[in-house]
Amino acid sequence: MSGRVTLATAKRVLLQLRHDPRTIALLLVVPCVLVTLIKYVFSGGEVFDRIGVPLLGVFPLLSMFLVTSISMLRERTTGTLERLLTMPVGKLDLLIGYALAFAAIAVAQATLLSIVAFGALDLQVDGSKGGVIAFATANALLGMSLGLFVSAFARTEFQAVQFLPAFILPQVLLCGLVTPRGDMSRFLEITSWAAPMTYAYTALDRVGRGEYGLTLAGYAFALAGFTVGALILGASTLRRRTA
């Protein structure tokens, strides 16, 4: 790996995003609007306080997955990646460069969303607000890594969008957000352990309720493992010549 190449790739991606205001709005503004909408859909504060913290991770995960999968697909279909891979550049250099660029966006996204939720919307948590922001950022990073990975299996932007209901929404249903996993059928409860979002949701929910210890650490390590694993699998899909 070359640090210079990795940073150059990250800088190029960030410059491209800077000239795309609609994508920036999707990443930074839309999650804040959605959390605000949830706040006022439930007139009482108790429901919002219960589901608000997990949603600080779910909304960034969804938006980062969508944007990164389409962005990487564009790089593949326009030949940008193929041209770069004809140079003495490592696959991990490129993918980590993309990851660093979107990681910076993820930190900004999670921080802004948390400021809106804890400030303007008065979201109440029993745990550490700093811990909530950290795990919300980790959720966004997971969405980013999954988006980079699944982009290899799409040929058009429409196909990339289809992965959202096909790959992400089942995880939303299984992670415990809609109903506690313990109330599901045994088969679905067991299946939910294979879903990355289960660990993302549960870790954020536990830290929001002030639960710490080895169990939370286990969820955090699993979340990090899924993120790194998706990046490694994504690097394996990069080819130096078009098939």
Summary of the structure (lengths in Angstrom):
residues: 243
radius of gyration: 18.1
end to end distance: 24.8
largest distance: 58.2
contacts: 817
relative contact order: 0.15
helix: 80%
strand: 0%
